[in-house]
Amino acid sequence: MQFDWKRLLETDKEQRLTGWLFLKLLALIYFAAFYSLSVQINGLAGPGGILPFQELLDNAEHSLGASSAWLRLPTLFWIDAGDSALLGSTILGMLLSALLFFNIRPRLSLILLFLLYLSLFHAGQIFMSFQWDYLLMETGLLALFVVGGPSRLIIFMFHWLLFRLRFLSGISKLLSGDPSWSGMTALNYYFETQPLPHTGAWYAHQLPDWMLQAGVGLPFFAELVVPFFIFLPRRFRLFAAGITIVMQLLIIATSNHNLINLLTILLCLFLLDDRIVGRLLPGWISQRIESNTQTERKHGLGVVVISAVILSASIPGAIGLSLNTRLPEPLKNWMVQVSHFGVGNVYHIFPTMQTERHELIIEGSHDAINWHPYLFHHKPHELDRRPPFNIPHQPRLDWMMWFVPPKSRENLYWFDRFMHNLLTGNPQVTGLLRYDPFPHQPPQYMRVLVYRYRFTSETEREITGNWWNAEYLGQFHQVASRRP
């Protein structure tokens, strides 16, 4: 039997409504992502920020040469990496998201949205090095070929992206050797030790141990078994969509994970079809979409090239992780180069679990006697403050503070620069905080204290009104690195 390659590039008649809804929801997610960056990008990567992007660009051009530096850092900010350019790109991203939502020049909007987010991804450096950033970029790039109706090839690419995200996250947990996953105790720690818990995490942490341990089986099933249903007939795909969406809603109810759960739900749309999506949309919308997409169309060479690039990088990466094997160096270099353009990522969500929460409390003083703390928007500090809900916003400085206690070199580097900016009273950096105790004159002295934070029990909360208990461990330089 000869495979019909032409049919692969034709619009899937059962996914027209799905594709329309997908682009609307993607526009909303893009808007949220750009808005989130607009309130923090200058303090993170502007000329007066923690990690000025212009410094990285200059160093890359000096050490690699202009052409190689561009391939390593494909970004529009080679033209200008100043505050106006960085902030302006986020505002333009919000405007383009609105154009996409209202179906005004959707393909051009998607191209520019991808280029802007890729540029900001590189500008943000370690503050943008998260798996949901890669997920948004690859989703946004593939979305170019959803305009006018998705083809069977592009639907397969979305299925492959969702499979990688889910299955590789599961297999990485098995291969990590982490005792909390193998011992089925991960949820005993997860709600308390995740980067930025919200109130739902406190309530989930109060569940009995047997329920938390039994609950570990759900992510294993959802990540190791269910992803294979993606490539099976319709009833299996619907089951995969249902389980995956329920999992994402449970995570949203108990965790602040920014955009990744919303993106995962979005990708599940292509496990459905117009028979289901049509029931969710008003009849007049369905009729209008169908009347506008009656003409059959074929996607051209672009979708084939982009699909081939993504597959050539992501398949070896998925195999290498799944088999826990080392890839040939040329193949590894190719994967790295492709990843610089925001696609082909190897996903591994929470492969290890922290068993203790170390919170860093930063304080300043004019006399080394009276100390005053800096307060973050979402990071835990006050024991009686309700853990805030921040989805879909990601406060990237707050989030990155969670990575400092292990004392890796790359995290100590940016943290030292952050502390220097506090000591000099840099308004762009202090503007990232909820409260600066030295708004008029920067402190003469700084210190970082480490506390072990634990959720209170129901009884403790009823008596004290506190959400957290805190145990002082010492000054940061004296406390052993948190492991893992």
C-alpha distance (Angstrom), angle and dihedral (degrees) to the residues before:
residue distance angle dihedral
M1 . . .
Q2 3.80 . .
F3 3.79 117.5 .
D4 3.80 114.7 -122.8
W5 3.81 103.7 -131.4
K6 3.80 92.2 176.3
R7 3.79 90.9 59.7
L8 3.79 88.9 54.9
L9 3.81 90.1 64.0
E10 3.80 96.1 46.8
T11 3.79 122.3 101.3
D12 3.78 112.9 -92.0
K13 3.81 104.1 -122.4
E14 3.82 91.4 -154.2
Q15 3.82 93.7 57.6
R16 3.81 104.2 51.7
L17 3.80 96.5 102.4
T18 3.79 89.6 39.2
G19 3.79 91.1 54.0
W20 3.81 91.5 48.9
L21 3.82 92.3 51.5
F22 3.80 90.8 44.0
L23 3.80 92.4 58.2
K24 3.81 92.5 47.3
L25 3.80 92.4 52.5
L26 3.82 92.7 42.6
A27 3.80 88.4 54.8
L28 3.81 89.9 55.7
I29 3.80 91.9 48.8
Y30 3.80 91.6 48.4
F31 3.81 89.6 50.3
A32 3.81 91.2 51.7
A33 3.81 91.6 48.0
F34 3.80 94.5 50.9
Y35 3.79 92.8 43.3
S36 3.80 90.2 51.6
L37 3.81 90.4 52.9
S38 3.80 93.9 45.1
V39 3.81 92.6 69.9
Q40 3.79 95.5 49.5
I41 3.82 114.7 20.2
N42 3.83 95.8 94.0
G43 3.79 92.8 50.2
L44 3.80 90.3 49.0
A45 3.81 103.2 39.6
G46 3.80 110.2 3.2
P47 3.82 122.4 111.5
G48 3.81 88.8 -89.3
G49 3.80 95.4 37.0
I50 3.79 132.9 106.1
L51 3.82 94.3 -92.7
P52 3.82 108.7 18.4
F53 3.78 107.0 -148.5
Q54 3.79 92.9 -148.7
E55 3.81 89.1 65.6
L56 3.81 90.4 56.4
L57 3.80 92.2 47.1
D58 3.81 92.0 50.3
N59 3.80 92.5 48.0
A60 3.81 92.2 47.2
E61 3.80 93.1 50.2
H62 3.80 91.6 47.2
S63 3.80 95.5 48.8
L64 3.83 101.6 33.9
G65 3.79 105.5 26.4
A66 3.79 125.5 -116.0
S67 3.82 100.5 -75.0
S68 3.81 96.3 43.0
A69 3.79 91.0 44.5
W70 3.81 90.7 54.8
L71 3.81 91.0 51.7
R72 3.78 89.9 49.1
L73 3.81 93.0 45.8
P74 3.81 109.4 26.1
T75 3.80 100.9 -173.8
L76 3.77 139.8 136.3
F77 3.79 88.8 -132.0
W78 3.79 91.7 82.8
I79 3.80 81.7 86.8
D80 3.79 94.7 52.3
A81 3.82 130.7 -14.4
G82 3.79 97.0 -178.1
D83 3.78 127.1 126.6
S84 3.81 93.6 -95.7
A85 3.80 92.6 52.1
L86 3.80 93.8 47.5
L87 3.79 95.3 46.1
G88 3.80 92.0 39.2
S89 3.79 91.3 55.7
T90 3.80 90.9 56.4
I91 3.81 91.5 49.2
L92 3.81 90.6 47.7
G93 3.80 88.3 49.0
M94 3.80 90.4 55.7
L95 3.82 91.2 48.7
L96 3.80 92.1 49.3
S97 3.80 89.9 48.1
A98 3.80 88.2 56.4
L99 3.81 90.8 49.3
L100 3.79 90.0 51.0
F101 3.79 91.4 49.1
F102 3.80 91.3 53.3
N103 3.82 91.5 43.4
I104 3.81 94.6 -116.2
R105 3.82 109.7 152.9
P106 3.83 89.5 -26.6
R107 3.79 97.8 179.0
L108 3.80 93.9 49.9
S109 3.80 89.4 44.9
L110 3.80 90.9 53.0
I111 3.80 92.9 49.1
L112 3.80 91.6 51.6
L113 3.81 93.0 42.9
F114 3.79 90.2 54.6
L115 3.81 93.0 47.6
L116 3.80 92.6 47.4
Y117 3.78 94.7 48.3
L118 3.82 91.7 45.1
S119 3.80 88.3 51.9
L120 3.80 92.6 49.5
F121 3.79 90.3 45.0
H122 3.79 90.1 61.3
A123 3.79 93.0 39.5
G124 3.80 92.1 54.9
Q125 3.82 91.4 53.7
I126 3.82 110.5 180.0
F127 3.82 90.6 2.5
M128 3.81 89.6 62.9
S129 3.80 99.1 39.1
F130 3.79 96.4 109.0
Q131 3.76 131.5 124.1
W132 3.80 94.1 -120.4
D133 3.80 88.6 59.0
Y134 3.81 89.8 56.8
L135 3.79 90.0 43.7
L136 3.80 92.5 53.6
M137 3.81 92.5 48.0
E138 3.81 95.6 50.2
T139 3.80 91.2 42.9
G140 3.80 90.5 49.6
L141 3.80 93.1 48.6
L142 3.81 93.6 49.8
A143 3.81 89.5 46.1
L144 3.81 88.3 71.1
F145 3.78 87.1 78.2
V146 3.79 95.6 48.5
V147 3.81 92.0 70.5
G148 3.81 107.4 106.5
G149 3.78 92.1 13.5
P150 3.83 130.9 -40.6
S151 3.79 120.7 -96.6
R152 3.79 123.6 -134.3
L153 3.80 89.5 -106.3
I154 3.79 94.0 55.1
I155 3.80 91.2 46.3
F156 3.80 88.2 53.7
M157 3.81 89.5 51.1
F158 3.80 90.4 53.3
H159 3.80 89.2 48.3
W160 3.79 89.9 50.6
L161 3.81 91.0 49.3
L162 3.81 91.8 51.1
F163 3.81 91.1 45.8
R164 3.81 92.0 52.2
L165 3.78 92.5 47.5
R166 3.79 93.6 50.8
F167 3.80 105.1 33.4
L168 3.80 97.6 41.1
S169 3.80 89.8 49.7
G170 3.78 88.3 55.3
I171 3.79 98.0 44.0
S172 3.81 91.4 47.9
K173 3.81 88.8 59.2
L174 3.79 90.8 54.3
L175 3.79 94.9 45.4
S176 3.81 95.5 45.2
G177 3.80 92.3 74.4
D178 3.78 88.7 -139.4
P179 3.83 107.2 164.8
S180 3.80 93.8 -145.1
W181 3.81 91.0 61.5
S182 3.79 96.1 40.8
G183 3.81 90.7 43.3
M184 3.83 92.1 47.9
T185 3.83 92.1 -123.6
A186 3.83 98.9 111.7
L187 3.81 94.0 110.2
N188 3.80 90.7 52.9
Y189 3.82 85.6 70.3
Y190 3.81 106.4 20.9
F191 3.80 101.2 79.8
E192 3.80 92.2 49.3
T193 3.81 99.7 40.3
Q194 3.81 103.1 39.7
P195 3.82 114.2 118.3
L196 3.81 99.3 -100.5
P197 3.82 114.2 6.7
H198 3.79 121.1 -165.6
T199 3.79 129.4 -155.8
G200 3.79 92.8 -82.0
A201 3.80 89.1 62.6
W202 3.81 91.1 58.8
Y203 3.80 91.4 53.7
A204 3.81 92.7 45.6
H205 3.81 89.8 50.9
Q206 3.80 89.4 59.1
L207 3.82 92.6 63.3
P208 3.82 115.2 112.1
D209 3.80 116.6 -88.5
W210 3.81 93.7 -115.5
M211 3.81 90.3 56.8
L212 3.81 92.8 47.5
Q213 3.79 91.8 49.2
A214 3.79 92.6 46.3
G215 3.79 88.4 48.7
V216 3.82 91.4 63.3
G217 3.78 87.2 72.7
L218 3.81 91.0 65.3
P219 3.83 97.3 64.2
F220 3.81 90.3 43.6
F221 3.81 90.6 53.1
A222 3.81 92.8 42.1
E223 3.82 93.5 48.3
L224 3.81 104.2 34.5
V225 3.82 104.3 33.8
V226 3.79 109.4 20.2
P227 3.85 96.2 56.5
F228 3.82 90.4 68.0
F229 3.81 88.9 59.9
I230 3.80 87.6 66.9
F231 3.82 90.5 79.0
L232 3.82 96.4 43.2
P233 3.85 129.9 89.3
R234 3.79 122.5 -61.9
R235 3.81 101.3 -83.8
F236 3.82 90.6 52.8
R237 3.81 91.5 48.5
L238 3.79 90.4 51.2
F239 3.80 89.6 50.7
A240 3.82 90.0 50.1
A241 3.80 90.4 49.9
G242 3.80 92.3 49.1
I243 3.80 95.6 49.0
T244 3.81 92.9 43.7
I245 3.80 94.2 48.7
V246 3.81 92.3 47.3
M247 3.81 89.2 50.9
Q248 3.81 91.6 51.2
L249 3.80 92.1 49.0
L250 3.81 90.5 50.6
I251 3.81 89.7 51.0
I252 3.81 91.7 48.9
A253 3.82 89.1 50.3
T254 3.82 91.3 54.3
S255 3.82 107.0 24.8
N256 3.78 144.5 45.0
H257 3.79 103.1 -131.2
N258 3.75 98.9 150.6
L259 3.83 112.4 -144.1
I260 3.77 104.9 -13.7
N261 3.80 98.0 87.3
L262 3.81 91.8 46.8
L263 3.81 90.3 49.3
T264 3.79 91.4 48.8
I265 3.81 91.0 52.2
L266 3.81 88.5 48.0
L267 3.81 91.4 54.4
C268 3.81 89.4 51.5
L269 3.81 88.5 66.9
F270 3.80 89.4 80.2
L271 3.80 89.9 58.2
L272 3.79 85.8 64.0
D273 3.80 127.6 59.3
D274 3.78 140.8 -148.3
R275 3.80 92.5 -81.9
I276 3.80 88.3 67.7
V277 3.79 101.0 30.2
G278 3.81 89.8 48.9
R279 3.80 89.1 63.2
L280 3.80 90.3 54.9
L281 3.81 95.4 52.0
P282 3.82 127.7 68.9
G283 3.80 112.0 -100.1
W284 3.80 95.3 -115.4
I285 3.82 91.1 56.1
S286 3.81 92.1 50.4
Q287 3.81 92.0 49.3
R288 3.80 92.6 48.1
I289 3.81 93.4 49.3
E290 3.80 92.4 47.2
S291 3.81 92.1 49.4
N292 3.81 90.7 51.1
T293 3.82 94.5 50.1
Q294 3.80 103.2 43.8
T295 3.80 93.0 109.5
E296 3.78 112.5 89.1
R297 3.78 113.7 -125.6
K298 3.77 134.9 -178.2
H299 3.76 126.3 -144.6
G300 3.75 115.1 -125.0
L301 3.76 137.7 -137.5
G302 3.80 94.2 -60.2
V303 3.80 95.9 72.1
V304 3.80 90.6 47.5
V305 3.81 93.4 50.9
I306 3.79 95.3 45.9
S307 3.80 91.9 45.3
A308 3.79 90.7 50.0
V309 3.81 92.4 50.5
I310 3.79 92.9 48.8
L311 3.80 93.3 46.0
S312 3.80 93.0 46.4
A313 3.81 90.2 57.1
S314 3.78 102.3 32.9
I315 3.82 101.0 45.5
P316 3.84 94.5 57.1
G317 3.80 89.7 43.6
A318 3.79 92.0 51.3
I319 3.80 92.3 46.7
G320 3.79 92.7 45.9
L321 3.80 92.8 52.3
S322 3.81 94.7 41.9
L323 3.81 93.5 50.5
N324 3.80 93.0 36.0
T325 3.79 89.6 -129.8
R326 3.79 134.6 141.7
L327 3.80 115.8 -109.3
P328 3.83 124.5 -137.9
E329 3.78 111.6 -88.6
P330 3.86 96.8 -117.0
L331 3.79 90.3 52.1
K332 3.78 91.5 46.8
N333 3.81 90.9 50.8
W334 3.81 90.3 50.7
M335 3.80 90.8 51.8
V336 3.79 90.8 50.6
Q337 3.80 92.2 49.5
V338 3.81 92.3 49.6
S339 3.81 90.2 48.2
H340 3.81 89.1 58.6
F341 3.81 85.4 69.1
G342 3.80 91.8 53.8
V343 3.82 101.2 -105.9
G344 3.80 140.0 97.9
N345 3.81 95.1 41.4
V346 3.81 121.7 173.2
Y347 3.80 104.5 -132.5
H348 3.80 125.0 -145.9
I349 3.80 113.2 164.6
F350 3.83 114.1 -167.2
P351 3.84 98.4 -21.0
T352 3.81 88.7 167.8
M353 3.78 131.1 34.4
Q354 3.79 127.9 -139.2
T355 3.79 113.9 -133.1
E356 3.82 96.7 -166.1
R357 3.77 132.3 43.5
H358 3.81 113.3 -138.4
E359 3.79 112.5 -170.0
L360 3.80 120.5 -164.0
I361 3.80 114.4 -142.9
I362 3.80 111.8 -162.9
E363 3.79 116.3 -155.2
G364 3.78 135.2 179.2
S365 3.79 134.0 -162.2
H366 3.79 141.6 -176.7
D367 3.81 94.5 -150.8
A368 3.83 106.1 22.8
I369 3.81 87.8 -116.4
N370 3.80 106.3 74.3
W371 3.80 110.4 49.0
H372 3.80 127.1 -167.7
P373 3.83 125.6 -166.7
Y374 3.78 129.0 -129.0
L375 3.81 111.0 -131.8
F376 3.80 126.4 -144.5
H377 3.79 125.4 -148.8
H378 3.79 98.1 -120.4
K379 3.79 109.0 2.4
P380 3.84 112.8 104.6
H381 3.79 115.8 -99.9
E382 3.81 117.3 128.9
L383 3.79 108.6 62.7
D384 3.80 93.9 -141.2
R385 3.81 96.7 45.9
R386 3.78 114.1 111.3
P387 3.84 108.8 -117.6
P388 3.82 102.2 -107.6
F389 3.81 128.5 -125.9
N390 3.81 111.9 -129.3
I391 3.83 107.8 167.5
P392 3.04 123.8 166.1
H393 3.82 91.8 16.6
Q394 3.80 117.8 82.6
P395 3.81 113.5 -156.1
R396 3.78 93.0 -156.2
L397 3.79 98.6 -167.9
D398 3.82 91.4 50.8
W399 3.79 89.5 47.5
M400 3.79 94.5 49.5
M401 3.81 92.0 52.1
W402 3.81 86.3 72.2
F403 3.81 89.2 64.3
V404 3.80 96.8 53.5
P405 3.87 101.8 77.4
P406 3.85 93.5 69.6
K407 3.83 85.4 61.0
S408 3.79 99.0 -139.7
R409 3.79 114.8 174.6
E410 3.81 95.9 -114.8
N411 3.80 93.2 50.8
L412 3.80 94.4 44.6
Y413 3.81 88.2 52.8
W414 3.80 96.2 59.4
F415 3.82 91.7 36.6
D416 3.80 91.4 56.3
R417 3.78 89.7 51.1
F418 3.78 90.3 48.5
M419 3.80 90.8 52.4
H420 3.80 90.7 48.9
N421 3.80 90.2 54.1
L422 3.80 90.6 51.7
L423 3.79 90.4 49.5
T424 3.79 90.7 52.9
G425 3.80 93.2 43.0
N426 3.82 95.1 -122.0
P427 3.84 103.6 -173.3
Q428 3.81 94.1 -152.5
V429 3.80 90.7 59.3
T430 3.79 98.2 37.4
G431 3.80 85.8 50.7
L432 3.81 87.8 69.8
L433 3.80 89.3 65.8
R434 3.79 131.9 82.0
Y435 3.80 92.8 -134.3
D436 3.79 132.8 15.9
P437 3.83 109.6 -167.2
F438 3.83 90.7 -161.3
P439 3.83 106.1 51.6
H440 3.81 95.5 150.6
Q441 3.80 105.7 32.9
P442 3.82 125.8 18.0
P443 3.80 117.9 -122.3
Q444 3.77 124.6 -95.2
Y445 3.79 93.6 -142.4
M446 3.81 134.9 36.1
R447 3.77 133.5 -169.1
V448 3.81 136.9 176.3
L449 3.79 118.6 -145.3
V450 3.79 124.3 -164.6
Y451 3.80 122.9 -142.6
R452 3.76 131.0 179.5
Y453 3.80 106.0 -130.1
R454 3.80 123.1 -158.4
F455 3.77 130.9 174.7
T456 3.78 114.5 -105.7
S457 3.80 119.8 -118.5
E458 3.78 121.3 -112.5
T459 3.81 89.7 -100.0
E460 3.81 93.5 48.7
R461 3.79 91.7 48.8
E462 3.80 91.4 49.2
I463 3.82 91.1 52.2
T464 3.81 101.3 38.6
G465 3.80 104.4 22.0
N466 3.82 88.1 -130.6
W467 3.79 126.1 136.1
W468 3.82 92.5 -164.4
N469 3.78 141.0 42.5
A470 3.82 116.3 -151.3
E471 3.80 129.6 -158.1
Y472 3.80 118.6 -168.5
L473 3.83 112.9 -126.2
G474 3.81 101.7 174.7
Q475 3.78 140.7 -98.6
F476 3.78 115.9 -30.7
H477 3.81 97.6 -110.6
Q478 3.81 90.4 51.9
V479 3.82 98.8 47.4
A480 3.79 119.4 89.3
S481 3.79 117.2 -112.3
R482 3.77 114.8 -88.8
R483 3.79 112.6 -110.3
P484 2.90 124.8 -117.9
